[in-house]
Amino acid sequence: MVSPEVPQVSADDGAKLVEGGAFLLDVREPNEWVAGHAAAAAHIPLGQLPARAGEVPADGTVVVICRVGGRSNQAAVYLRRQGVDAVNLAGGMQAWAASGLDVITDDGDPGHVI
């Protein structure tokens, strides 16, 4: 569910934000991450975010992504309540991949979204 307090960005706009220096945070589960993720992303599963929030930069924009946008929206709500300028990538990694943006494995090989 999308929260009105969280700005929603498209995959292309999210990629532009990341190119401009925004932090890309992937909150999917480890098996989803291993299958494929954006090259610039940092990985903190949603369930670990409260304990690992200190790993997320408090200055600048954070683009949060998951598979389709639900978990990342929850994460963005949490981060915004901590004072972080977080936005949700609408459509998640499915939209990212559909836009032709990079999806790789940890080895740098082509990945896929599960």
Backbone torsions as a table, in degrees:
resi	resn	phi	psi	omega
1	MET	NA	133.9	-179.2
2	VAL	-83.3	134.2	179.2
3	SER	-99.1	133.8	-179.0
4	PRO	-63.0	-20.4	-179.2
5	GLU	-78.9	-7.8	-176.5
6	VAL	-111.1	120.6	174.8
7	PRO	-63.9	138.7	178.7
8	GLN	-105.4	134.1	178.0
9	VAL	-125.4	149.9	176.8
10	SER	-75.2	168.4	177.9
11	ALA	-60.1	-45.0	-179.5
12	ASP	-63.6	-43.3	178.4
13	ASP	-67.4	-37.6	176.5
14	GLY	-62.7	-42.7	178.4
15	ALA	-62.4	-38.7	177.8
16	LYS	-64.9	-40.1	177.5
17	LEU	-61.4	-43.7	-179.8
18	VAL	-64.7	-42.7	177.1
19	GLU	-59.6	-31.1	179.7
20	GLY	-85.0	3.2	176.1
21	GLY	113.4	-1.7	177.8
22	ALA	-67.8	153.4	178.5
23	PHE	-88.3	126.4	179.1
24	LEU	-99.5	117.2	-176.6
25	LEU	-112.9	118.1	178.1
26	ASP	-98.4	121.4	-175.8
27	VAL	-108.3	17.5	179.1
28	ARG	-74.0	170.9	179.0
29	GLU	-72.9	158.2	-177.6
30	PRO	-54.2	-39.9	-179.7
31	ASN	-66.1	-33.0	176.9
32	GLU	-69.1	-42.8	178.7
33	TRP	-59.7	-47.4	-177.3
34	VAL	-61.5	-37.1	-179.4
35	ALA	-64.1	-35.9	179.0
36	GLY	168.8	139.9	-179.1
37	HIS	-149.0	168.0	175.2
38	ALA	-70.6	140.5	-176.4
39	ALA	-57.6	-36.6	-174.6
40	ALA	-85.2	-3.5	-171.8
41	ALA	-76.5	149.2	167.6
42	ALA	-104.7	147.8	-174.6
43	HIS	-113.9	118.1	170.7
44	ILE	-138.3	105.6	178.8
45	PRO	-55.0	146.0	-175.9
46	LEU	-50.5	-43.8	-178.3
47	GLY	-64.5	-20.6	179.7
48	GLN	-96.5	-6.9	-173.3
49	LEU	-58.1	-46.2	-179.9
50	PRO	-57.5	-39.7	-178.9
51	ALA	-75.4	-24.4	-175.1
52	ARG	-113.7	14.1	-176.7
53	ALA	-57.3	-26.5	178.5
54	GLY	-64.8	-15.5	177.8
55	GLU	-81.8	-9.9	-179.0
56	VAL	-95.2	126.1	-179.7
57	PRO	-59.1	135.1	179.6
58	ALA	-88.2	-13.4	178.5
59	ASP	-109.7	137.0	-177.7
60	GLY	92.5	176.5	-176.8
61	THR	-88.3	141.9	174.4
62	VAL	-116.1	121.3	175.3
63	VAL	-96.1	118.7	-176.4
64	VAL	-103.7	135.5	-176.1
65	ILE	-135.6	146.7	171.4
66	CYS	-137.0	-146.7	-179.0
67	ARG	-79.9	-49.6	-178.2
68	VAL	-126.0	-8.5	175.2
69	GLY	120.4	-9.9	-178.1
70	GLY	-75.8	-52.1	-179.9
71	ARG	-66.5	-38.2	-180.0
72	SER	-66.3	-33.2	176.3
73	ASN	-64.9	-42.5	177.3
74	GLN	-60.4	-43.4	180.0
75	ALA	-64.3	-40.4	179.7
76	ALA	-65.0	-39.1	175.8
77	VAL	-58.8	-48.7	-179.6
78	TYR	-59.2	-49.5	-178.0
79	LEU	-63.3	-40.7	178.9
80	ARG	-62.1	-35.7	178.2
81	ARG	-70.1	-17.7	175.5
82	GLN	-93.2	3.9	178.1
83	GLY	91.2	10.7	-179.7
84	VAL	-90.7	139.8	176.6
85	ASP	-81.1	79.8	-177.1
86	ALA	-101.9	140.8	175.0
87	VAL	-126.3	155.0	-179.8
88	ASN	-101.2	133.1	174.7
89	LEU	-84.7	105.2	-177.1
90	ALA	-64.5	131.8	-179.7
91	GLY	87.5	-9.1	173.4
92	GLY	56.9	-152.0	-178.5
93	MET	-64.1	-26.4	176.5
94	GLN	-63.5	-43.8	177.7
95	ALA	-69.1	-38.2	178.7
96	TRP	-57.9	-51.0	-179.5
97	ALA	-65.4	-40.6	-179.4
98	ALA	-64.2	-25.1	178.0
99	SER	-83.3	0.0	179.1
100	GLY	81.4	15.3	179.1
101	LEU	-81.6	159.9	-173.4
102	ASP	-61.7	135.7	171.5
103	VAL	-134.0	114.2	-175.5
104	ILE	-129.9	166.5	171.8
105	THR	-95.0	175.1	178.6
106	ASP	-60.8	-25.1	178.8
107	ASP	-82.8	-3.7	-179.3
108	GLY	89.1	0.8	177.1
109	ASP	-77.4	159.9	176.2
110	PRO	-58.2	136.1	179.5
111	GLY	-115.4	-175.5	176.9
112	HIS	-144.3	162.5	-177.8
113	VAL	-97.5	126.4	175.1
114	ILE	-115.6	NA	NA
